[in-house]
Amino acid sequence: MALDFHRLDNNDYLFGLDTAQYNLLEELFETFRHWTGLVITPYTDHRLSVDHQKVLIRIIDEYVDKTDLNRDKLKTIVVLEFRGLLTYLSNNNWDIELLGD
């Protein structure tokens, strides 16, 4: 796994991104770095507050609005699934911890 996602309050495992999925999301993580100054990499551990999750959701929404989603269907699936997971987590007000390799 490139990144494992856990609830911060109880360390429950939520989901993981493998290397291929991480690579498809890397452009969004780079935009997140520009917006927040926080770097998400598969090599270190990170914490994402609900507010930071909402920033990622906004970044994804902007990406979807300006991108031809038919051009790369696999990337589209990964991006939209990731958005759905972030929405679920932020709606439940769960801060999360990302554990890298």
N, C-alpha and C positions, 0 to 999 in steps of 0.2 A: 504494500500500500504506500502511496505517496503521502497521503494525509488521512488521519483518523479523526473523526469529529466526536467529541464527548460533551455531555452536559457539564458545565463548570461546577454546579452545586452538588452533584452526587457522582460525577465521573462515569455515568452510564454511557456506553458506546451507542452512538446514533447511526453513523454511516461512515463510509470511507471513500476516498477518491483514489483510484489507481493512477499509475503514471500517465497512461493514455488520456484519462479523463482530466487530470491536472493540466496536461499539455494543451488540451482543447480549451480550458478555462484560463490559461495563463494570460491571455490578452486582457481579460476582465480583471485579473489580480493586479496587472500592471497599471491599469486605470485606477484601481482602488489605491494603489501606492501613490499615484499622483494626487488623488483627491484627499487622502488622509495622512500620508507619510508613513503608513504602516505597510510592511512588506510581508506577503504570504508566500512562503516557499515550502517545498516538501522536505526540507532538511532541518527545520527548526520548529519549536513549539510556539503557538500563538494563542491569544485570547481574543475573542470577538464579542463585544457587547451587543445587545439588541440594536443599539443605534448604528453600530458598524455593519450589522447584518442588513439593516434597512438601507444603508449606503450602497452595499453590494447589490441589493435588489434594484435600486434606482439605476445603477450602472448597467445592470442586465437589461432593464426596460429600455434604456437609451440605445443599447446595442441592438436589441430586437427591432426598435423603431427604424434604425438606419441601415440595417443589414438585410440582404436578400437571403432569407432563411432557406430557400430551396437550393442554394448553391452548395451547402455542406450539411446534409441532413443529419449525419452523426453528431456534428458539433451542435446543431440546433437541439437535438434530443438531450445531449449532456447539459447544455446551458439551461434549457427549460426545466429539466429535472432538478438541477441545482437550485434554480430559482424557487421551485416548489418546496424544496426542503428548507431553504432559508426562510421562506414565508411562514411555513409551519413553525419553525423554531422561534422566529421573532413574534409571531402571534401568541405563542405560549410564554413569551417573556423569558426565554432561556438564554442566558449568556453561554457561550460555547468555548471549548478549548480544542485547538487543532494540534494534534501530535504528529510531528514529522518523523521520518526515518532516522 
